[in-house]
Amino acid sequence: MAEPVAEESPHIVIENLRFRRGRKVIFEDLSMRIPRGQVTTVMGPSGSGKTTLLRLIGGQLRPDGGRIWVDGQEVARLSTRRLYALRKRMGMLFQSGALLTDLSVFENVAFPLREHTDLPEDVLRTLVLLKLEAVGLRSARDLDPASLSGGMARRVALARAIALDPDLIMYDEPFTGLDPITMGQIVTLIRRTNQSLGLTSVLVSHDVTEAMTISDHVVLIADGRAVDAGAPDDLRARASDWSAQFLEGRPDGPVPFHYPGDSYREDLLGVRERRDD
């Protein structure tokens, strides 16, 4: 069954998603809508399934229950041919960059074009240089990945992710391990790329400051569900106790600092405190 697609409809719809790895529950009744043409960030504590969610959206994993629609197509029900066609309209920036180490910067960006098109070499060259110019690395086209800094590698990976002019681009922890200057460059590139290409961008991150700065829409997930969602300013204004603790980085709150157990005094003295019935 197809999700109806209208001009203002969400780009991604997730309804009652359930997913487990062995006995571990990753998602239990997760529902969210990701607006078309905006930057949406999915945030949550480490281990809350953010990267797994991207893999489910891209069809690399199949849900145990519930449904995921991307641009009106239910991902889990697509044939292999139709899933690959849908993936051509998706770009992905991996946390590590995932550049091919035996290829130059130019050939890394050219790779999806060579795989999925039959463009003449002169046209392909022009397209690759355009993408590298967009991320400020046209003059680095002959370098190999080992010569790049972490931030440069992330920018080359972004150029590769937009090589096929996708409708949707997904970012897996794009700010991890970057110095403040490079992080600012990546934030600017993501925002500018989204606006200039008219993309839908989905980030997963736990970097609150950068994510709240760049995003039009934010979804907070924990314990397998969407806890809160909305525009950054609205989210801060009406945040639940859990959301406020996460967004403000408080060490204690609904998520306790101390692991549950006997009282500290009982542990130290080896005696039980009397409790009134």
PyMOL commands that set and color helices and strands:
alter all, ss='L'
color gray80, all
select helices_A, chain A and resi 50-57+75-77+80-87+105-116+121-134+138-140+145-147+150-161+180-197+208-214+232-237+241-248+264-269
alter helices_A, ss='H'
color red, helices_A
select strands_A, chain A and resi 12-21+24-34+39-43+65-70+73-74+90-93+168-172+200-205+217-222+225-230
alter strands_A, ss='S'
color yellow, strands_A
deselect
rebuild
show_as cartoon
